[in-house]
Amino acid sequence: MSADGVDITALLDNLCVELGFCLPLDERSKLRASSPTDVDSFTDAVFVGEGMDPYEDKSLRELVRQKVMRAFQHR
């Protein structure tokens, strides 16, 4: 856990299963070790970890952002 009580591992697992954002192990480790503490920064970090531009597909970004926001609200 990091990001003020958010279960980062569970969030990343959910993003992988639900949306196909299965980050490489080194990127998952980076996010677990030092994760952004706000929804938008975490969402952007997920896209960057996948090698994607966070703003290229706004509808996909919003789907990821909604899952991140739910996880951050349940801390």
N, CA, C and O atoms as a Maestro MAE file, in Angstrom:
{
 s_m_m2io_version
 :::
 2.0.0
}

f_m_ct {
 s_m_title
 :::
 protein
 m_atom[300] {
  # First column is atom index #
  i_m_mmod_type
  r_m_x_coord
  r_m_y_coord
  r_m_z_coord
  i_m_residue_number
  s_m_chain_name
  s_m_pdb_residue_name
  s_m_pdb_atom_name
  i_m_atomic_number
  :::
  1 25 0.838 -1.187 0.000 1 A "MET " " N  " 7
  2 3 0.000 0.000 0.000 1 A "MET " " CA " 6
  3 2 0.874 1.237 0.000 1 A "MET " " C  " 6
  4 15 1.978 1.244 0.543 1 A "MET " " O  " 8
  5 25 0.359 2.276 -0.617 2 A "SER " " N  " 7
  6 3 1.020 3.570 -0.649 2 A "SER " " CA " 6
  7 2 -0.057 4.577 -1.009 2 A "SER " " C  " 6
  8 15 -1.248 4.295 -0.876 2 A "SER " " O  " 8
  9 25 0.353 5.733 -1.459 3 A "ALA " " N  " 7
  10 3 -0.610 6.768 -1.851 3 A "ALA " " CA " 6
  11 2 -1.687 6.944 -0.787 3 A "ALA " " C  " 6
  12 15 -2.884 6.922 -1.073 3 A "ALA " " O  " 8
  13 25 -1.227 7.119 0.443 4 A "ASP " " N  " 7
  14 3 -2.139 7.385 1.557 4 A "ASP " " CA " 6
  15 2 -3.222 6.327 1.734 4 A "ASP " " C  " 6
  16 15 -4.407 6.651 1.812 4 A "ASP " " O  " 8
  17 25 -2.814 5.071 1.798 5 A "GLY " " N  " 7
  18 3 -3.755 4.010 2.114 5 A "GLY " " CA " 6
  19 2 -4.408 3.316 0.939 5 A "GLY " " C  " 6
  20 15 -5.232 2.425 1.147 5 A "GLY " " O  " 8
  21 25 -4.077 3.682 -0.280 6 A "VAL " " N  " 7
  22 3 -4.643 3.013 -1.448 6 A "VAL " " CA " 6
  23 2 -3.883 1.705 -1.663 6 A "VAL " " C  " 6
  24 15 -2.653 1.691 -1.608 6 A "VAL " " O  " 8
  25 25 -4.590 0.626 -1.903 7 A "ASP " " N  " 7
  26 3 -3.954 -0.654 -2.206 7 A "ASP " " CA " 6
  27 2 -3.531 -0.622 -3.676 7 A "ASP " " C  " 6
  28 15 -4.306 -0.975 -4.566 7 A "ASP " " O  " 8
  29 25 -2.300 -0.196 -3.911 8 A "ILE " " N  " 7
  30 3 -1.789 0.001 -5.267 8 A "ILE " " CA " 6
  31 2 -1.771 -1.313 -6.039 8 A "ILE " " C  " 6
  32 15 -2.120 -1.341 -7.219 8 A "ILE " " O  " 8
  33 25 -1.371 -2.391 -5.391 9 A "THR " " N  " 7
  34 3 -1.322 -3.688 -6.075 9 A "THR " " CA " 6
  35 2 -2.707 -4.089 -6.560 9 A "THR " " C  " 6
  36 15 -2.859 -4.524 -7.702 9 A "THR " " O  " 8
  37 25 -3.712 -3.951 -5.714 10 A "ALA " " N  " 7
  38 3 -5.084 -4.294 -6.103 10 A "ALA " " CA " 6
  39 2 -5.575 -3.386 -7.226 10 A "ALA " " C  " 6
  40 15 -6.246 -3.847 -8.149 10 A "ALA " " O  " 8
  41 25 -5.247 -2.106 -7.150 11 A "LEU " " N  " 7
  42 3 -5.657 -1.167 -8.198 11 A "LEU " " CA " 6
  43 2 -5.016 -1.543 -9.529 11 A "LEU " " C  " 6
  44 15 -5.697 -1.582 -10.554 11 A "LEU " " O  " 8
  45 25 -3.720 -1.818 -9.525 12 A "LEU " " N  " 7
  46 3 -3.034 -2.195 -10.765 12 A "LEU " " CA " 6
  47 2 -3.565 -3.520 -11.310 12 A "LEU " " C  " 6
  48 15 -3.701 -3.678 -12.523 12 A "LEU " " O  " 8
  49 25 -3.862 -4.461 -10.435 13 A "ASP " " N  " 7
  50 3 -4.454 -5.731 -10.873 13 A "ASP " " CA " 6
  51 2 -5.804 -5.490 -11.530 13 A "ASP " " C  " 6
  52 15 -6.113 -6.084 -12.563 13 A "ASP " " O  " 8
  53 25 -6.606 -4.619 -10.931 14 A "ASN " " N  " 7
  54 3 -7.919 -4.295 -11.476 14 A "ASN " " CA " 6
  55 2 -7.800 -3.627 -12.843 14 A "ASN " " C  " 6
  56 15 -8.552 -3.957 -13.760 14 A "ASN " " O  " 8
  57 25 -6.867 -2.697 -12.984 15 A "LEU " " N  " 7
  58 3 -6.670 -2.028 -14.270 15 A "LEU " " CA " 6
  59 2 -6.235 -3.023 -15.343 15 A "LEU " " C  " 6
  60 15 -6.599 -2.881 -16.510 15 A "LEU " " O  " 8
  61 25 -5.465 -4.019 -14.950 16 A "CYS " " N  " 7
  62 3 -5.016 -5.047 -15.886 16 A "CYS " " CA " 6
  63 2 -6.188 -5.915 -16.337 16 A "CYS " " C  " 6
  64 15 -6.404 -6.105 -17.534 16 A "CYS " " O  " 8
  65 25 -6.932 -6.431 -15.384 17 A "VAL " " N  " 7
  66 3 -8.031 -7.348 -15.692 17 A "VAL " " CA " 6
  67 2 -9.170 -6.637 -16.413 17 A "VAL " " C  " 6
  68 15 -9.691 -7.141 -17.408 17 A "VAL " " O  " 8
  69 25 -9.553 -5.475 -15.915 18 A "GLU " " N  " 7
  70 3 -10.730 -4.783 -16.442 18 A "GLU " " CA " 6
  71 2 -10.469 -4.002 -17.732 18 A "GLU " " C  " 6
  72 15 -11.329 -3.946 -18.611 18 A "GLU " " O  " 8
  73 25 -9.276 -3.398 -17.846 19 A "LEU " " N  " 7
  74 3 -9.025 -2.501 -18.976 19 A "LEU " " CA " 6
  75 2 -7.805 -2.875 -19.818 19 A "LEU " " C  " 6
  76 15 -7.510 -2.212 -20.812 19 A "LEU " " O  " 8
  77 25 -7.099 -3.930 -19.425 20 A "GLY " " N  " 7
  78 3 -5.945 -4.356 -20.207 20 A "GLY " " CA " 6
  79 2 -4.680 -3.555 -19.977 20 A "GLY " " C  " 6
  80 15 -3.731 -3.664 -20.754 20 A "GLY " " O  " 8
  81 25 -4.647 -2.751 -18.922 21 A "PHE " " N  " 7
  82 3 -3.452 -1.977 -18.579 21 A "PHE " " CA " 6
  83 2 -2.583 -2.815 -17.649 21 A "PHE " " C  " 6
  84 15 -2.575 -2.616 -16.434 21 A "PHE " " O  " 8
  85 25 -1.850 -3.757 -18.242 22 A "CYS " " N  " 7
  86 3 -0.997 -4.683 -17.485 22 A "CYS " " CA " 6
  87 2 0.441 -4.188 -17.590 22 A "CYS " " C  " 6
  88 15 1.206 -4.640 -18.442 22 A "CYS " " O  " 8
  89 25 0.786 -3.277 -16.734 23 A "LEU " " N  " 7
  90 3 2.099 -2.647 -16.785 23 A "LEU " " CA " 6
  91 2 3.220 -3.671 -16.625 23 A "LEU " " C  " 6
  92 15 3.051 -4.687 -15.950 23 A "LEU " " O  " 8
  93 25 4.372 -3.393 -17.254 24 A "PRO " " N  " 7
  94 3 5.547 -4.241 -17.028 24 A "PRO " " CA " 6
  95 2 5.899 -4.239 -15.538 24 A "PRO " " C  " 6
  96 15 5.599 -3.285 -14.820 24 A "PRO " " O  " 8
  97 25 6.529 -5.306 -15.091 25 A "LEU " " N  " 7
  98 3 6.841 -5.452 -13.666 25 A "LEU " " CA " 6
  99 2 7.634 -4.285 -13.103 25 A "LEU " " C  " 6
  100 15 7.385 -3.857 -11.976 25 A "LEU " " O  " 8
  101 25 8.591 -3.760 -13.871 26 A "ASP " " N  " 7
  102 3 9.382 -2.635 -13.351 26 A "ASP " " CA " 6
  103 2 8.528 -1.390 -13.161 26 A "ASP " " C  " 6
  104 15 8.753 -0.628 -12.221 26 A "ASP " " O  " 8
  105 25 7.555 -1.173 -14.035 27 A "GLU " " N  " 7
  106 3 6.661 -0.016 -13.895 27 A "GLU " " CA " 6
  107 2 5.709 -0.211 -12.716 27 A "GLU " " C  " 6
  108 15 5.412 0.737 -11.990 27 A "GLU " " O  " 8
  109 25 5.239 -1.428 -12.529 28 A "ARG " " N  " 7
  110 3 4.385 -1.723 -11.361 28 A "ARG " " CA " 6
  111 2 5.163 -1.466 -10.076 28 A "ARG " " C  " 6
  112 15 4.642 -0.885 -9.124 28 A "ARG " " O  " 8
  113 25 6.414 -1.905 -10.064 29 A "SER " " N  " 7
  114 3 7.261 -1.707 -8.877 29 A "SER " " CA " 6
  115 2 7.474 -0.229 -8.592 29 A "SER " " C  " 6
  116 15 7.439 0.194 -7.436 29 A "SER " " O  " 8
  117 25 7.695 0.556 -9.639 30 A "LYS " " N  " 7
  118 3 7.879 2.010 -9.462 30 A "LYS " " CA " 6
  119 2 6.635 2.635 -8.840 30 A "LYS " " C  " 6
  120 15 6.731 3.443 -7.916 30 A "LYS " " O  " 8
  121 25 5.471 2.257 -9.352 31 A "LEU " " N  " 7
  122 3 4.230 2.832 -8.823 31 A "LEU " " CA " 6
  123 2 3.968 2.394 -7.389 31 A "LEU " " C  " 6
  124 15 3.459 3.172 -6.582 31 A "LEU " " O  " 8
  125 25 4.312 1.155 -7.073 32 A "ARG " " N  " 7
  126 3 4.128 0.701 -5.690 32 A "ARG " " CA " 6
  127 2 5.100 1.403 -4.744 32 A "ARG " " C  " 6
  128 15 4.744 1.728 -3.611 32 A "ARG " " O  " 8
  129 25 6.320 1.634 -5.207 33 A "ALA " " N  " 7
  130 3 7.348 2.242 -4.349 33 A "ALA " " CA " 6
  131 2 7.119 3.734 -4.141 33 A "ALA " " C  " 6
  132 15 7.359 4.261 -3.055 33 A "ALA " " O  " 8
  133 25 6.659 4.401 -5.175 34 A "SER " " N  " 7
  134 3 6.500 5.857 -5.101 34 A "SER " " CA " 6
  135 2 5.351 6.277 -6.004 34 A "SER " " C  " 6
  136 15 5.563 6.768 -7.112 34 A "SER " " O  " 8
  137 25 4.143 6.080 -5.520 35 A "SER " " N  " 7
  138 3 2.985 6.368 -6.355 35 A "SER " " CA " 6
  139 2 2.494 7.795 -6.167 35 A "SER " " C  " 6
  140 15 2.538 8.338 -5.063 35 A "SER " " O  " 8
  141 25 2.026 8.396 -7.260 36 A "PRO " " N  " 7
  142 3 1.418 9.723 -7.150 36 A "PRO " " CA " 6
  143 2 0.224 9.670 -6.202 36 A "PRO " " C  " 6
  144 15 -0.469 8.656 -6.118 36 A "PRO " " O  " 8
  145 25 -0.004 10.754 -5.500 37 A "THR " " N  " 7
  146 3 -1.050 10.764 -4.476 37 A "THR " " CA " 6
  147 2 -2.361 11.400 -4.924 37 A "THR " " C  " 6
  148 15 -3.303 11.497 -4.138 37 A "THR " " O  " 8
  149 25 -2.429 11.833 -6.179 38 A "ASP " " N  " 7
  150 3 -3.708 12.361 -6.661 38 A "ASP " " CA " 6
  151 2 -4.155 11.576 -7.896 38 A "ASP " " C  " 6
  152 15 -3.339 10.970 -8.591 38 A "ASP " " O  " 8
  153 25 -5.436 11.598 -8.149 39 A "VAL " " N  " 7
  154 3 -6.060 10.779 -9.184 39 A "VAL " " CA " 6
  155 2 -5.469 11.052 -10.558 39 A "VAL " " C  " 6
  156 15 -5.101 10.113 -11.264 39 A "VAL " " O  " 8
  157 25 -5.372 12.303 -10.948 40 A "ASP " " N  " 7
  158 3 -4.895 12.617 -12.295 40 A "ASP " " CA " 6
  159 2 -3.435 12.231 -12.501 40 A "ASP " " C  " 6
  160 15 -3.078 11.701 -13.554 40 A "ASP " " O  " 8
  161 25 -2.599 12.486 -11.522 41 A "SER " " N  " 7
  162 3 -1.184 12.119 -11.649 41 A "SER " " CA " 6
  163 2 -1.010 10.607 -11.700 41 A "SER " " C  " 6
  164 15 -0.182 10.100 -12.457 41 A "SER " " O  " 8
  165 25 -1.786 9.887 -10.900 42 A "PHE " " N  " 7
  166 3 -1.697 8.426 -10.926 42 A "PHE " " CA " 6
  167 2 -2.176 7.900 -12.273 42 A "PHE " " C  " 6
  168 15 -1.555 7.008 -12.851 42 A "PHE " " O  " 8
  169 25 -3.274 8.449 -12.768 43 A "THR " " N  " 7
  170 3 -3.798 8.042 -14.077 43 A "THR " " CA " 6
  171 2 -2.748 8.264 -15.154 43 A "THR " " C  " 6
  172 15 -2.500 7.380 -15.974 43 A "THR " " O  " 8
  173 25 -2.132 9.438 -15.155 44 A "ASP " " N  " 7
  174 3 -1.084 9.729 -16.139 44 A "ASP " " CA " 6
  175 2 0.078 8.752 -16.010 44 A "ASP " " C  " 6
  176 15 0.625 8.305 -17.018 44 A "ASP " " O  " 8
  177 25 0.457 8.418 -14.782 45 A "ALA " " N  " 7
  178 3 1.575 7.498 -14.554 45 A "ALA " " CA " 6
  179 2 1.272 6.107 -15.112 45 A "ALA " " C  " 6
  180 15 2.171 5.430 -15.611 45 A "ALA " " O  " 8
  181 25 0.027 5.685 -15.033 46 A "VAL " " N  " 7
  182 3 -0.363 4.389 -15.596 46 A "VAL " " CA " 6
  183 2 -0.158 4.403 -17.111 46 A "VAL " " C  " 6
  184 15 0.403 3.462 -17.672 46 A "VAL " " O  " 8
  185 25 -0.605 5.455 -17.762 47 A "PHE " " N  " 7
  186 3 -0.431 5.555 -19.215 47 A "PHE " " CA " 6
  187 2 1.044 5.609 -19.593 47 A "PHE " " C  " 6
  188 15 1.477 4.910 -20.509 47 A "PHE " " O  " 8
  189 25 1.801 6.421 -18.904 48 A "VAL " " N  " 7
  190 3 3.235 6.534 -19.187 48 A "VAL " " CA " 6
  191 2 3.913 5.182 -18.969 48 A "VAL " " C  " 6
  192 15 4.788 4.795 -19.743 48 A "VAL " " O  " 8
  193 25 3.517 4.471 -17.930 49 A "GLY " " N  " 7
  194 3 4.062 3.144 -17.660 49 A "GLY " " CA " 6
  195 2 3.778 2.149 -18.773 49 A "GLY " " C  " 6
  196 15 4.537 1.202 -18.985 49 A "GLY " " O  " 8
  197 25 2.681 2.372 -19.479 50 A "GLU " " N  " 7
  198 3 2.318 1.534 -20.621 50 A "GLU " " CA " 6
  199 2 2.965 2.037 -21.914 50 A "GLU " " C  " 6
  200 15 2.817 1.419 -22.968 50 A "GLU " " O  " 8
  201 25 3.678 3.156 -21.826 51 A "GLY " " N  " 7
  202 3 4.299 3.721 -23.024 51 A "GLY " " CA " 6
  203 2 3.316 4.477 -23.897 51 A "GLY " " C  " 6
  204 15 3.507 4.593 -25.108 51 A "GLY " " O  " 8
  205 25 2.260 4.991 -23.275 52 A "MET " " N  " 7
  206 3 1.209 5.694 -24.011 52 A "MET " " CA " 6
  207 2 1.137 7.154 -23.577 52 A "MET " " C  " 6
  208 15 1.551 7.515 -22.475 52 A "MET " " O  " 8
  209 25 0.607 7.976 -24.462 53 A "ASP " " N  " 7
  210 3 0.327 9.376 -24.155 53 A "ASP " " CA " 6
  211 2 -1.001 9.417 -23.390 53 A "ASP " " C  " 6
  212 15 -2.020 8.956 -23.904 53 A "ASP " " O  " 8
  213 25 -1.001 9.958 -22.178 54 A "PRO " " N  " 7
  214 3 -2.230 9.973 -21.376 54 A "PRO " " CA " 6
  215 2 -3.392 10.736 -22.012 54 A "PRO " " C  " 6
  216 15 -4.544 10.539 -21.627 54 A "PRO " " O  " 8
  217 25 -3.100 11.597 -22.973 55 A "TYR " " N  " 7
  218 3 -4.160 12.439 -23.540 55 A "TYR " " CA " 6
  219 2 -4.483 12.106 -24.989 55 A "TYR " " C  " 6
  220 15 -5.225 12.840 -25.642 55 A "TYR " " O  " 8
  221 25 -3.936 11.012 -25.496 56 A "GLU " " N  " 7
  222 3 -4.197 10.630 -26.883 56 A "GLU " " CA " 6
  223 2 -5.628 10.134 -27.070 56 A "GLU " " C  " 6
  224 15 -6.284 10.481 -28.052 56 A "GLU " " O  " 8
  225 25 -6.112 9.328 -26.133 57 A "ASP " " N  " 7
  226 3 -7.468 8.777 -26.195 57 A "ASP " " CA " 6
  227 2 -8.198 9.203 -24.919 57 A "ASP " " C  " 6
  228 15 -8.074 8.569 -23.872 57 A "ASP " " O  " 8
  229 25 -8.950 10.278 -25.033 58 A "LYS " " N  " 7
  230 3 -9.585 10.858 -23.843 58 A "LYS " " CA " 6
  231 2 -10.631 9.942 -23.222 58 A "LYS " " C  " 6
  232 15 -10.798 9.939 -22.003 58 A "LYS " " O  " 8
  233 25 -11.331 9.170 -24.032 59 A "SER " " N  " 7
  234 3 -12.342 8.273 -23.458 59 A "SER " " CA " 6
  235 2 -11.671 7.129 -22.691 59 A "SER " " C  " 6
  236 15 -12.168 6.723 -21.640 59 A "SER " " O  " 8
  237 25 -10.564 6.610 -23.194 60 A "LEU " " N  " 7
  238 3 -9.827 5.569 -22.476 60 A "LEU " " CA " 6
  239 2 -9.228 6.134 -21.194 60 A "LEU " " C  " 6
  240 15 -9.248 5.475 -20.154 60 A "LEU " " O  " 8
  241 25 -8.700 7.344 -21.265 61 A "ARG " " N  " 7
  242 3 -8.150 7.974 -20.067 61 A "ARG " " CA " 6
  243 2 -9.237 8.122 -18.998 61 A "ARG " " C  " 6
  244 15 -8.984 7.906 -17.813 61 A "ARG " " O  " 8
  245 25 -10.425 8.486 -19.417 62 A "GLU " " N  " 7
  246 3 -11.513 8.660 -18.455 62 A "GLU " " CA " 6
  247 2 -11.896 7.330 -17.804 62 A "GLU " " C  " 6
  248 15 -12.214 7.300 -16.615 62 A "GLU " " O  " 8
  249 25 -11.873 6.236 -18.558 63 A "LEU " " N  " 7
  250 3 -12.155 4.917 -17.974 63 A "LEU " " CA " 6
  251 2 -11.128 4.563 -16.901 63 A "LEU " " C  " 6
  252 15 -11.486 4.099 -15.818 63 A "LEU " " O  " 8
  253 25 -9.852 4.784 -17.207 64 A "VAL " " N  " 7
  254 3 -8.792 4.512 -16.237 64 A "VAL " " CA " 6
  255 2 -8.954 5.438 -15.043 64 A "VAL " " C  " 6
  256 15 -8.858 5.001 -13.896 64 A "VAL " " O  " 8
  257 25 -9.199 6.705 -15.307 65 A "ARG " " N  " 7
  258 3 -9.330 7.702 -14.240 65 A "ARG " " CA " 6
  259 2 -10.462 7.339 -13.277 65 A "ARG " " C  " 6
  260 15 -10.321 7.498 -12.065 65 A "ARG " " O  " 8
  261 25 -11.578 6.857 -13.811 66 A "GLN " " N  " 7
  262 3 -12.711 6.482 -12.953 66 A "GLN " " CA " 6
  263 2 -12.332 5.344 -12.002 66 A "GLN " " C  " 6
  264 15 -12.706 5.365 -10.829 66 A "GLN " " O  " 8
  265 25 -11.596 4.362 -12.501 67 A "LYS " " N  " 7
  266 3 -11.161 3.251 -11.636 67 A "LYS " " CA " 6
  267 2 -10.179 3.741 -10.578 67 A "LYS " " C  " 6
  268 15 -10.248 3.326 -9.421 67 A "LYS " " O  " 8
  269 25 -9.270 4.619 -10.973 68 A "VAL " " N  " 7
  270 3 -8.313 5.181 -10.019 68 A "VAL " " CA " 6
  271 2 -9.061 5.998 -8.969 68 A "VAL " " C  " 6
  272 15 -8.772 5.894 -7.777 68 A "VAL " " O  " 8
  273 25 -10.013 6.801 -9.405 69 A "MET " " N  " 7
  274 3 -10.766 7.634 -8.473 69 A "MET " " CA " 6
  275 2 -11.520 6.772 -7.456 69 A "MET " " C  " 6
  276 15 -11.546 7.096 -6.268 69 A "MET " " O  " 8
  277 25 -12.129 5.684 -7.913 70 A "ARG " " N  " 7
  278 3 -12.837 4.795 -6.981 70 A "ARG " " CA " 6
  279 2 -11.883 4.210 -5.944 70 A "ARG " " C  " 6
  280 15 -12.213 4.133 -4.761 70 A "ARG " " O  " 8
  281 25 -10.710 3.803 -6.390 71 A "ALA " " N  " 7
  282 3 -9.725 3.234 -5.454 71 A "ALA " " CA " 6
  283 2 -9.267 4.285 -4.451 71 A "ALA " " C  " 6
  284 15 -9.105 3.985 -3.268 71 A "ALA " " O  " 8
  285 25 -9.060 5.510 -4.913 72 A "PHE " " N  " 7
  286 3 -8.605 6.576 -4.022 72 A "PHE " " CA " 6
  287 2 -9.703 6.975 -3.037 72 A "PHE " " C  " 6
  288 15 -9.401 7.390 -1.918 72 A "PHE " " O  " 8
  289 25 -10.962 6.858 -3.432 73 A "GLN " " N  " 7
  290 3 -12.068 7.203 -2.538 73 A "GLN " " CA " 6
  291 2 -12.255 6.166 -1.439 73 A "GLN " " C  " 6
  292 15 -12.791 6.485 -0.378 73 A "GLN " " O  " 8
  293 25 -11.821 4.931 -1.673 74 A "HIS " " N  " 7
  294 3 -12.007 3.843 -0.703 74 A "HIS " " CA " 6
  295 2 -10.797 3.633 0.194 74 A "HIS " " C  " 6
  296 15 -10.637 2.562 0.780 74 A "HIS " " O  " 8
  297 25 -9.962 4.626 0.303 75 A "ARG " " N  " 7
  298 3 -8.777 4.470 1.162 75 A "ARG " " CA " 6
  299 2 -9.121 4.596 2.609 75 A "ARG " " C  " 6
  300 15 -8.241 4.490 3.464 75 A "ARG " " O  " 8
  :::
 }
 m_bond[299] {
  # First column is bond index #
  i_m_from
  i_m_to
  i_m_order
  :::
  1 1 2 1
  2 2 3 1
  3 3 4 2
  4 3 5 1
  5 5 6 1
  6 6 7 1
  7 7 8 2
  8 7 9 1
  9 9 10 1
  10 10 11 1
  11 11 12 2
  12 11 13 1
  13 13 14 1
  14 14 15 1
  15 15 16 2
  16 15 17 1
  17 17 18 1
  18 18 19 1
  19 19 20 2
  20 19 21 1
  21 21 22 1
  22 22 23 1
  23 23 24 2
  24 23 25 1
  25 25 26 1
  26 26 27 1
  27 27 28 2
  28 27 29 1
  29 29 30 1
  30 30 31 1
  31 31 32 2
  32 31 33 1
  33 33 34 1
  34 34 35 1
  35 35 36 2
  36 35 37 1
  37 37 38 1
  38 38 39 1
  39 39 40 2
  40 39 41 1
  41 41 42 1
  42 42 43 1
  43 43 44 2
  44 43 45 1
  45 45 46 1
  46 46 47 1
  47 47 48 2
  48 47 49 1
  49 49 50 1
  50 50 51 1
  51 51 52 2
  52 51 53 1
  53 53 54 1
  54 54 55 1
  55 55 56 2
  56 55 57 1
  57 57 58 1
  58 58 59 1
  59 59 60 2
  60 59 61 1
  61 61 62 1
  62 62 63 1
  63 63 64 2
  64 63 65 1
  65 65 66 1
  66 66 67 1
  67 67 68 2
  68 67 69 1
  69 69 70 1
  70 70 71 1
  71 71 72 2
  72 71 73 1
  73 73 74 1
  74 74 75 1
  75 75 76 2
  76 75 77 1
  77 77 78 1
  78 78 79 1
  79 79 80 2
  80 79 81 1
  81 81 82 1
  82 82 83 1
  83 83 84 2
  84 83 85 1
  85 85 86 1
  86 86 87 1
  87 87 88 2
  88 87 89 1
  89 89 90 1
  90 90 91 1
  91 91 92 2
  92 91 93 1
  93 93 94 1
  94 94 95 1
  95 95 96 2
  96 95 97 1
  97 97 98 1
  98 98 99 1
  99 99 100 2
  100 99 101 1
  101 101 102 1
  102 102 103 1
  103 103 104 2
  104 103 105 1
  105 105 106 1
  106 106 107 1
  107 107 108 2
  108 107 109 1
  109 109 110 1
  110 110 111 1
  111 111 112 2
  112 111 113 1
  113 113 114 1
  114 114 115 1
  115 115 116 2
  116 115 117 1
  117 117 118 1
  118 118 119 1
  119 119 120 2
  120 119 121 1
  121 121 122 1
  122 122 123 1
  123 123 124 2
  124 123 125 1
  125 125 126 1
  126 126 127 1
  127 127 128 2
  128 127 129 1
  129 129 130 1
  130 130 131 1
  131 131 132 2
  132 131 133 1
  133 133 134 1
  134 134 135 1
  135 135 136 2
  136 135 137 1
  137 137 138 1
  138 138 139 1
  139 139 140 2
  140 139 141 1
  141 141 142 1
  142 142 143 1
  143 143 144 2
  144 143 145 1
  145 145 146 1
  146 146 147 1
  147 147 148 2
  148 147 149 1
  149 149 150 1
  150 150 151 1
  151 151 152 2
  152 151 153 1
  153 153 154 1
  154 154 155 1
  155 155 156 2
  156 155 157 1
  157 157 158 1
  158 158 159 1
  159 159 160 2
  160 159 161 1
  161 161 162 1
  162 162 163 1
  163 163 164 2
  164 163 165 1
  165 165 166 1
  166 166 167 1
  167 167 168 2
  168 167 169 1
  169 169 170 1
  170 170 171 1
  171 171 172 2
  172 171 173 1
  173 173 174 1
  174 174 175 1
  175 175 176 2
  176 175 177 1
  177 177 178 1
  178 178 179 1
  179 179 180 2
  180 179 181 1
  181 181 182 1
  182 182 183 1
  183 183 184 2
  184 183 185 1
  185 185 186 1
  186 186 187 1
  187 187 188 2
  188 187 189 1
  189 189 190 1
  190 190 191 1
  191 191 192 2
  192 191 193 1
  193 193 194 1
  194 194 195 1
  195 195 196 2
  196 195 197 1
  197 197 198 1
  198 198 199 1
  199 199 200 2
  200 199 201 1
  201 201 202 1
  202 202 203 1
  203 203 204 2
  204 203 205 1
  205 205 206 1
  206 206 207 1
  207 207 208 2
  208 207 209 1
  209 209 210 1
  210 210 211 1
  211 211 212 2
  212 211 213 1
  213 213 214 1
  214 214 215 1
  215 215 216 2
  216 215 217 1
  217 217 218 1
  218 218 219 1
  219 219 220 2
  220 219 221 1
  221 221 222 1
  222 222 223 1
  223 223 224 2
  224 223 225 1
  225 225 226 1
  226 226 227 1
  227 227 228 2
  228 227 229 1
  229 229 230 1
  230 230 231 1
  231 231 232 2
  232 231 233 1
  233 233 234 1
  234 234 235 1
  235 235 236 2
  236 235 237 1
  237 237 238 1
  238 238 239 1
  239 239 240 2
  240 239 241 1
  241 241 242 1
  242 242 243 1
  243 243 244 2
  244 243 245 1
  245 245 246 1
  246 246 247 1
  247 247 248 2
  248 247 249 1
  249 249 250 1
  250 250 251 1
  251 251 252 2
  252 251 253 1
  253 253 254 1
  254 254 255 1
  255 255 256 2
  256 255 257 1
  257 257 258 1
  258 258 259 1
  259 259 260 2
  260 259 261 1
  261 261 262 1
  262 262 263 1
  263 263 264 2
  264 263 265 1
  265 265 266 1
  266 266 267 1
  267 267 268 2
  268 267 269 1
  269 269 270 1
  270 270 271 1
  271 271 272 2
  272 271 273 1
  273 273 274 1
  274 274 275 1
  275 275 276 2
  276 275 277 1
  277 277 278 1
  278 278 279 1
  279 279 280 2
  280 279 281 1
  281 281 282 1
  282 282 283 1
  283 283 284 2
  284 283 285 1
  285 285 286 1
  286 286 287 1
  287 287 288 2
  288 287 289 1
  289 289 290 1
  290 290 291 1
  291 291 292 2
  292 291 293 1
  293 293 294 1
  294 294 295 1
  295 295 296 2
  296 295 297 1
  297 297 298 1
  298 298 299 1
  299 299 300 2
  :::
 }
}
